Amino acid sequence: MEAENGEGQVQVHLKTKQEHYAVPDVPYAIDGSVSTTELNIFLNALLQSKGAEGVDFDFLVFDEYLRGRLCDHLREKAISFEDAIDIEYVERFPAPEPQDCLLHDDWVSAVKACGKWILTGCYDNTINIWTNKGKHKLTIPGHTAPIKAVDWISMDDENGRFVSTSQDQTAMLWQWNIASNAVECVSVCKGHERGVDSVCVSPDAQRFATGSWDTMLKIWSAGLDDTSEGTAKRVKESGVRTPKMTLQGHRESISAVQWMDATTLVTGSWDHTLKVWDLQLEGIKTEISTNKSIFDASYSKLNRLIVTASADKNLRLYDARTNQGSVVRNTYLGHNAWVQTVMWSNTEEFLFVSGSYDTQNKLWDCRSPKAPLYDLLGHGEKVLDIDWSNPKYIVSGGADNTVRVFKSGKATIENMETK
């Protein structure tokens, strides 16, 4: 009974997948009241003989990060204190470091990084191109209402191509000549009847998908020439592009769209649903009903899970492959106002970032629902969009008219090691 009050001892096995930090696989008797701090001291003492000192670890107990006392964690999971407990330890992901602040003339509602470039969309109807070191390259007028989403189509040494969507009901396709720093609008994509809130380019960069306040999901050609039968000449003459496909099913605005693979998309909506679409069937493959409006959703190709942002301050993890029981795998608590934007890392299987009306960005591990790994501070107003497309940089835009750039702690360490 003593251990259950946090005063007795618990038998544990310490395990890791990081072989260079392995310790002998024997049972250790530790105090039930230990937290991550005491476990780190204990583990680092064991590792001294290996010459690894001062390493910060996080501890997984029954697939969830330890965030309080071990005894409380076990009690919450209804685990007997008599059993030997397996504790997996992982090297803690290093804290991202604040870098540059990119000043704009109005709210920054869309951000997307590609290599050393950052694309931003603004409430003053302009698109901007920056370097990730904070140098402004170009301001692009063209839309007649605030920009809501941007995405890169392709990038090489000579040209960058990208798409922007706006409350003016259009998407615009752009080609940027890097050497001359000149941009041209390749075509204006017309077909939506309300503002276009979300955009995503397909994995093969041949198409892109848009979601709108008109509740429609539309698929468009992303090519420089839209060569569908009989339309090429008309497109060339007018510069206007029409959708290849229109998919109906949502009842309110589509706030998020993402390609899961070449023929499958996931959308999130204010109508409280996530929908998975099959383009070959031209219809809905799976639908997940939630009890909250979804402001953003992100699908991870690494773990095949979907994380959503909602008005109730929480983030939720879903598995679109689950047909029985609760599909909500976890709920993440930490923001103090509605969560506007979320995105998985595309290189770290368990990590995602979020931005909220509480002015904060947070970096999460999906195995730590009770608390984020880090708060990324800097915005003075609500956060409107966040991006982690470039593994080295977390980039966010907000209503304080700024873009904040945070360098991934891992990128910082790798740079130091290669110097």
C-alpha positions as CSV (number, residue, x, y, z in Angstrom):
1,M,0.0,0.0,0.0
2,E,2.9,2.3,0.6
3,A,3.8,2.4,-3.1
4,E,0.3,3.4,-3.9
5,N,0.7,6.4,-1.8
6,G,4.0,7.1,-3.6
7,E,6.1,6.2,-0.6
8,G,7.1,2.6,-1.3
9,Q,9.2,1.0,-4.1
10,V,8.3,-0.2,-7.5
11,Q,10.3,-2.8,-9.6
12,V,11.1,-1.4,-13.1
13,H,12.9,-2.6,-16.2
14,L,14.6,0.3,-18.1
15,K,14.5,-0.3,-21.9
16,T,15.4,1.8,-24.9
17,K,15.6,1.4,-28.7
18,Q,18.6,3.7,-28.8
19,E,21.3,1.0,-28.2
20,H,24.1,3.4,-27.3
21,Y,22.1,4.5,-24.3
22,A,21.1,0.9,-23.2
23,V,21.6,-0.1,-19.5
24,P,21.7,-3.7,-18.1
25,D,18.2,-5.3,-18.4
26,V,17.8,-6.1,-14.7
27,P,15.0,-5.1,-12.3
28,Y,15.7,-1.8,-10.5
29,A,13.9,-0.9,-7.3
30,I,12.9,2.7,-7.4
31,D,10.7,5.0,-5.3
32,G,7.1,5.1,-6.4
33,S,7.0,8.9,-6.1
34,V,9.7,9.5,-8.7
35,S,9.0,11.9,-11.6
36,T,10.9,12.4,-14.9
37,T,13.5,14.5,-13.0
38,E,14.5,11.8,-10.6
39,L,14.4,9.1,-13.3
40,N,16.8,11.2,-15.4
41,I,19.3,11.5,-12.5
42,F,19.1,7.7,-11.8
43,L,19.5,6.8,-15.5
44,N,22.4,9.2,-16.1
45,A,24.2,7.7,-13.1
46,L,23.8,4.3,-14.7
47,L,25.1,5.7,-18.0
48,Q,28.2,7.3,-16.5
49,S,30.2,4.1,-17.2
50,K,29.4,4.5,-20.9
51,G,30.6,8.1,-20.9
52,A,27.2,9.5,-21.7
53,E,26.4,12.1,-19.1
54,G,23.9,14.9,-18.9
55,V,21.5,13.5,-21.5
56,D,17.9,14.5,-21.0
57,F,15.4,11.6,-21.5
58,D,11.6,11.3,-21.6
59,F,10.0,8.1,-20.2
60,L,7.2,6.1,-21.7
61,V,5.2,4.1,-19.3
62,F,2.5,2.0,-21.0
63,D,2.8,4.0,-24.3
64,E,2.3,7.4,-22.6
65,Y,4.9,9.9,-21.5
66,L,5.4,10.2,-17.7
67,R,4.4,13.8,-16.8
68,G,3.9,13.5,-13.0
69,R,4.7,11.0,-10.3
70,L,5.1,7.3,-11.4
71,C,2.7,6.1,-8.8
72,D,0.0,8.5,-10.0
73,H,0.6,7.4,-13.6
74,L,0.3,3.7,-12.7
75,R,-2.9,4.3,-10.6
76,E,-4.5,6.2,-13.5
77,K,-3.7,3.3,-15.8
78,A,-5.0,0.8,-13.1
79,I,-1.6,-1.0,-13.1
80,S,-0.7,-3.2,-10.1
81,F,2.2,-1.9,-8.1
82,E,3.3,-5.5,-7.5
83,D,4.1,-6.0,-11.2
84,A,7.5,-5.3,-12.6
85,I,7.0,-2.2,-14.8
86,D,8.7,-1.7,-18.2
87,I,9.8,1.9,-18.7
88,E,11.0,2.9,-22.1
89,Y,13.3,5.9,-22.3
90,V,14.0,8.1,-25.3
91,E,16.4,11.0,-25.8
92,R,14.3,14.2,-25.3
93,F,13.7,16.1,-28.6
94,P,15.7,19.4,-28.2
95,A,13.9,22.7,-27.8
96,P,13.3,24.6,-31.0
97,E,15.1,28.0,-31.0
98,P,13.5,31.3,-32.0
99,Q,15.1,32.7,-35.2
100,D,13.6,35.5,-37.3
101,C,10.5,37.6,-37.2
102,L,9.2,38.5,-40.6
103,L,7.2,41.8,-40.5
104,H,4.1,42.1,-42.8
105,D,1.5,44.9,-43.3
106,D,-1.5,42.9,-42.2
107,W,-2.5,39.5,-40.6
108,V,-0.5,36.6,-41.9
109,S,-3.1,33.8,-42.5
110,A,-1.0,31.4,-44.7
111,V,2.6,30.1,-44.5
112,K,4.4,27.3,-46.4
113,A,8.2,26.6,-46.5
114,C,10.1,24.9,-49.2
115,G,13.9,24.5,-49.0
116,K,15.2,28.0,-48.1
117,W,12.1,29.8,-49.2
118,I,9.0,30.8,-47.2
119,L,5.7,31.7,-48.9
120,T,3.2,33.8,-46.9
121,G,-0.3,34.9,-47.6
122,C,-1.8,38.1,-46.0
123,Y,-5.1,39.8,-45.2
124,D,-3.9,42.8,-47.3
125,N,-4.5,40.5,-50.4
126,T,-0.8,40.0,-51.1
127,I,1.5,37.0,-51.3
128,N,5.1,37.4,-50.1
129,I,8.2,35.3,-50.7
130,W,11.0,35.4,-48.0
131,T,14.2,33.5,-47.3
132,N,14.2,31.4,-44.1
133,K,16.9,33.8,-42.9
134,G,14.3,36.6,-42.9
135,K,15.1,38.4,-46.2
136,H,12.1,39.7,-48.1
137,K,12.2,38.8,-51.8
138,L,8.9,39.7,-53.4
139,T,5.4,41.1,-52.7
140,I,2.8,39.7,-55.2
141,P,-0.5,41.5,-55.7
142,G,-3.4,39.8,-57.7
143,H,-6.1,38.6,-55.3
144,T,-8.9,41.0,-54.4
145,A,-9.5,39.7,-50.9
146,P,-7.5,38.1,-48.0
147,I,-5.3,35.1,-48.8
148,K,-6.4,32.0,-46.9
149,A,-4.0,29.3,-48.0
150,V,-0.8,28.7,-50.0
151,D,1.1,25.7,-51.2
152,W,4.3,25.0,-53.3
153,I,3.8,22.9,-56.5
154,S,7.4,22.6,-57.5
155,M,10.8,24.1,-56.9
156,D,14.2,23.9,-58.7
157,D,17.2,26.2,-59.1
158,E,15.5,28.3,-61.7
159,N,11.7,28.4,-61.0
160,G,9.3,28.0,-58.2
161,R,5.6,27.3,-58.8
162,F,2.9,27.7,-56.2
163,V,-0.8,28.1,-55.7
164,S,-2.7,30.6,-53.5
165,T,-6.4,30.7,-52.5
166,S,-8.4,33.6,-51.2
167,Q,-11.7,34.9,-49.9
168,D,-12.2,36.3,-53.4
169,Q,-13.5,32.7,-54.4
170,T,-10.5,31.9,-56.6
171,A,-7.3,30.0,-56.6
172,M,-4.3,31.4,-58.5
173,L,-1.4,29.5,-60.0
174,W,1.9,31.3,-60.1
175,Q,5.3,30.8,-61.7
176,W,8.3,32.6,-60.1
177,N,11.6,33.0,-61.9
178,I,14.2,33.0,-59.1
179,A,17.1,34.6,-61.1
180,S,15.0,37.6,-62.3
181,N,12.8,37.6,-59.2
182,A,9.8,38.0,-61.4
183,V,6.4,36.3,-61.0
184,E,3.5,35.7,-63.4
185,C,0.0,34.4,-62.8
186,V,-0.3,31.3,-65.0
187,S,-4.0,31.0,-64.5
188,V,-7.0,32.0,-62.3
189,C,-9.0,28.9,-61.1
190,K,-12.7,29.7,-60.9
191,G,-15.5,27.5,-59.8
192,H,-16.0,28.0,-56.1
193,E,-19.0,30.2,-55.0
194,R,-17.6,31.3,-51.6
195,G,-14.1,32.0,-50.2
196,V,-11.5,29.2,-50.7
197,D,-10.1,28.3,-47.2
198,S,-7.7,25.4,-47.9
199,V,-5.4,24.0,-50.6
200,C,-3.1,21.1,-51.0
201,V,-0.9,19.9,-54.0
202,S,-0.9,16.2,-54.9
203,P,2.2,14.1,-54.2
204,D,3.0,14.0,-57.9
205,A,2.5,17.8,-58.2
206,Q,0.1,17.3,-61.2
207,R,-3.0,18.4,-59.4
208,F,-4.2,20.3,-56.4
209,A,-7.3,20.2,-54.2
210,T,-9.2,23.1,-52.7
211,G,-11.9,23.3,-50.0
212,S,-14.3,26.2,-49.7
213,W,-17.0,27.9,-47.7
214,D,-19.3,26.7,-50.5
215,T,-18.8,23.2,-48.9
216,M,-17.3,21.8,-52.1
217,L,-14.0,20.0,-52.6
218,K,-12.6,20.6,-56.0
219,I,-9.7,19.0,-57.9
220,W,-7.7,21.1,-60.4
221,S,-4.8,20.6,-62.8
222,A,-1.5,22.0,-61.4
223,G,0.3,21.9,-64.8
224,L,1.4,25.0,-66.7
225,D,-0.8,23.9,-69.5
226,D,-4.3,22.7,-68.6
227,T,-4.7,20.4,-71.6
228,S,-8.1,18.8,-71.0
229,E,-10.0,18.1,-74.2
230,G,-11.2,21.2,-76.0
231,T,-10.3,23.6,-73.3
232,A,-6.6,24.3,-74.0
233,K,-7.3,27.0,-76.5
234,R,-9.9,28.6,-74.3
235,V,-7.7,28.5,-71.3
236,K,-4.8,30.0,-73.2
237,E,-7.0,32.9,-74.3
238,S,-8.6,33.7,-71.0
239,G,-6.2,32.5,-68.4
240,V,-9.1,31.0,-66.5
241,R,-9.0,27.3,-65.3
242,T,-12.0,25.2,-64.3
243,P,-12.0,22.2,-62.0
244,K,-11.4,18.7,-63.1
245,M,-13.7,17.3,-60.4
246,T,-16.1,18.6,-57.8
247,L,-17.0,16.5,-54.8
248,Q,-20.0,17.2,-52.6
249,G,-20.6,15.9,-49.1
250,H,-19.7,18.4,-46.4
251,R,-22.5,20.6,-45.0
252,E,-20.3,23.5,-43.9
253,S,-16.9,25.1,-44.8
254,I,-14.0,22.8,-45.6
255,S,-11.2,24.1,-43.4
256,A,-8.6,21.5,-44.2
257,V,-7.6,19.3,-47.2
258,Q,-4.7,17.0,-47.6
259,W,-3.6,14.2,-50.0
260,M,-3.1,10.9,-48.2
261,D,-1.8,9.3,-51.4
262,A,-2.2,9.7,-55.2
263,T,-6.0,9.0,-55.2
264,T,-7.1,9.6,-51.6
265,L,-7.7,12.9,-49.7
266,V,-8.8,13.8,-46.2
267,T,-10.9,16.9,-45.4
268,G,-11.9,18.5,-42.2
269,S,-14.9,20.8,-41.8
270,W,-16.9,23.1,-39.6
271,D,-19.7,20.5,-40.0
272,H,-17.9,18.4,-37.3
273,T,-16.7,15.7,-39.7
274,L,-13.5,14.3,-41.2
275,K,-14.1,12.7,-44.6
276,V,-11.7,10.5,-46.5
277,W,-12.3,10.7,-50.3
278,D,-11.6,8.2,-53.0
279,L,-10.9,10.0,-56.3
280,Q,-11.3,6.9,-58.4
281,L,-14.8,6.3,-57.0
282,E,-15.4,10.1,-56.9
283,G,-16.9,9.7,-53.5
284,I,-16.5,9.4,-49.7
285,K,-14.6,6.3,-48.5
286,T,-14.7,6.9,-44.7
287,E,-16.4,9.5,-42.5
288,I,-15.5,10.3,-38.9
289,S,-18.1,12.3,-36.9
290,T,-16.7,14.5,-34.1
291,N,-18.6,16.7,-31.8
292,K,-16.6,19.9,-32.6
293,S,-16.1,22.1,-35.6
294,I,-12.7,21.3,-37.2
295,F,-10.5,24.3,-38.0
296,D,-7.6,22.3,-39.3
297,A,-6.5,18.7,-39.7
298,S,-3.2,17.0,-40.6
299,Y,-2.5,13.5,-41.8
300,S,0.9,11.8,-41.1
301,K,2.3,9.5,-43.8
302,L,4.6,8.1,-41.1
303,N,2.0,6.9,-38.6
304,R,-1.2,7.2,-40.7
305,L,-3.0,9.1,-38.0
306,I,-4.9,12.4,-38.3
307,V,-4.7,15.2,-35.7
308,T,-7.4,17.9,-35.6
309,A,-7.6,21.4,-34.2
310,S,-10.9,22.7,-32.7
311,A,-12.7,25.5,-30.9
312,D,-12.7,23.8,-27.5
313,K,-8.9,24.4,-27.0
314,N,-8.1,20.7,-27.6
315,L,-6.3,18.7,-30.3
316,R,-7.5,15.2,-31.1
317,L,-5.9,12.2,-32.6
318,Y,-8.0,10.0,-35.0
319,D,-7.3,6.7,-36.9
320,A,-9.3,6.7,-40.1
321,R,-8.7,2.9,-40.4
322,T,-10.7,2.1,-37.2
323,N,-14.2,1.0,-37.9
324,Q,-15.2,-0.2,-34.4
325,G,-15.2,1.6,-31.0
326,S,-13.9,5.1,-30.4
327,V,-11.8,6.4,-33.3
328,V,-10.5,9.2,-31.0
329,R,-7.1,7.8,-30.0
330,N,-6.1,10.7,-27.7
331,T,-7.0,14.3,-26.7
332,Y,-4.2,16.9,-26.1
333,L,-4.7,19.5,-23.4
334,G,-2.6,22.7,-23.2
335,H,-4.0,25.5,-25.2
336,N,-6.2,28.2,-23.5
337,A,-8.2,29.2,-26.6
338,W,-9.4,27.8,-29.8
339,V,-6.8,25.9,-31.8
340,Q,-6.6,27.3,-35.4
341,T,-3.8,25.3,-37.0
342,V,-2.0,22.0,-36.7
343,M,0.7,20.0,-38.7
344,W,2.6,16.8,-38.3
345,S,6.3,16.6,-38.7
346,N,7.2,14.8,-42.0
347,T,10.4,13.3,-40.5
348,E,9.6,12.7,-36.8
349,E,6.9,10.0,-36.5
350,F,5.4,11.1,-33.2
351,L,5.8,14.9,-33.4
352,F,3.3,17.7,-34.4
353,V,3.0,21.4,-34.0
354,S,-0.1,23.6,-33.3
355,G,-1.0,27.3,-33.2
356,S,-3.8,28.9,-31.3
357,Y,-5.8,32.1,-30.5
358,D,-4.0,32.0,-27.2
359,T,-1.0,33.4,-29.1
360,Q,1.1,30.3,-28.6
361,N,2.6,27.6,-30.8
362,K,3.2,24.3,-29.2
363,L,5.3,21.3,-30.1
364,W,3.7,18.0,-29.1
365,D,4.6,14.3,-29.0
366,C,1.5,12.3,-29.7
367,R,2.4,10.0,-26.7
368,S,2.2,13.0,-24.3
369,P,-1.5,14.0,-24.2
370,K,-1.3,15.9,-20.8
371,A,1.3,18.5,-21.8
372,P,3.2,19.6,-24.9
373,L,7.0,19.1,-25.2
374,Y,7.6,22.9,-25.7
375,D,5.7,26.2,-25.9
376,L,7.0,28.2,-28.8
377,L,6.5,31.8,-27.8
378,G,6.8,35.0,-29.8
379,H,3.5,36.0,-31.3
380,G,1.7,38.9,-29.7
381,E,-1.7,38.0,-31.2
382,K,-3.6,34.9,-32.3
383,V,-1.8,32.4,-34.5
384,L,-3.5,31.7,-37.8
385,D,-1.3,29.2,-39.6
386,I,1.7,26.9,-38.8
387,D,4.0,24.9,-41.1
388,W,6.7,22.3,-40.6
389,S,7.2,21.3,-44.2
390,N,11.0,22.0,-43.9
391,P,12.1,19.7,-41.1
392,K,14.7,22.3,-40.0
393,Y,12.2,25.1,-39.4
394,I,8.8,25.6,-37.8
395,V,7.1,28.7,-39.3
396,S,3.9,30.4,-38.1
397,G,1.9,33.4,-39.2
398,G,-0.4,35.5,-36.9
399,A,-2.7,38.4,-36.4
400,D,0.3,40.4,-35.0
401,N,1.3,40.9,-38.7
402,T,4.4,38.7,-38.3
403,V,5.8,35.3,-39.3
404,R,7.8,33.7,-36.6
405,V,10.6,31.2,-37.5
406,F,11.8,28.6,-35.0
407,K,14.8,26.4,-35.9
408,S,14.3,22.8,-35.0
409,G,16.5,21.8,-32.0
410,K,17.6,18.7,-33.9
411,A,18.7,20.9,-36.9
412,T,20.7,23.0,-34.5
413,I,22.5,20.0,-32.9
414,E,23.2,18.5,-36.4
415,N,24.7,21.7,-37.5
416,M,27.0,21.8,-34.5
417,E,28.1,18.2,-35.0
418,T,28.9,18.8,-38.7
419,K,31.0,21.9,-38.0
